[in-house]
Amino acid sequence: MTVSLFDQFASPTYLGIPLLALALTLPWVLYPSPSTRWLNNRLLTLQGWFINRFTQQILMPLSLGGHKWALILTSLMIFLITLNILGLLPYTFTPTTQLSLNLSLAVPLWLATVLIGLRNQPTAALGHLLPEGTPTPLIPILVIIETISLFIRPLALGVRLTANLTAGHLLMQLTSTAAFALLSMMPTVAILTTILLFMLTLLEVAVAMIQAYVFVLLL
């Protein structure tokens, strides 16, 4: 029976129960809870340092009014990074390769930013629909184009994350399959392919972290 390359992206089930919920709760179990002690262990200290650095990078382009989003944005980025990296382990499932999950994360947060912008600064929010200095005959067309681009943003966020992770997983599977097939026929080429697979795995770890950062940054 021929197995499709895309079977690895199907949501796994056990006794008819989808395991997607288990995969989504796993990142929260892995991270230890901060303690109230003055001196923490090395793991908690390293975790706190990473979270502080990530928070500084996310909030750098925001004004002081946007710092109230620090908790939800940092939590989302750490959640996505953990899911993406755990998905690179053998015999695991990557929930972020599902477009439905990525859209369910992108659409509510995008809608929240749009609605809060319209409530707090309606003139500036509506002003983004029409660039300054636009000729009068082009005003209706540009308003329509900018409105469409505004509504496409959450779709672009979800598709970008899904496509990058899916392409990386497929490339790793094709490379590993080629290494196994060439092992008996051409061992030298198989070794070179395995080295390429190792380098590709390191690249995918970087892509998993960068895509999570880009997803949150564009929000």
ABEGO torsion letter per residue (X at the ends): XBBBAAAAABBBBBGGBBAAAAAAAAAAAABBBBBABABBBAAAAAAAAAAAAAAAAAAAABBAAAAAAAAAAAAAAAAAAAAAAAAABBGBBBAAABAAAAAAAAAAAAAAAAAAAAAABAAAAAAAABBBGBBAAAAAAAAAAAAAAAAAAAAAAAAAAAAAAAAAAAAAAAAAAAAAAAAAABAAAAAAAAAAAAAAAAAAAAAAAAAAAAAAAAX
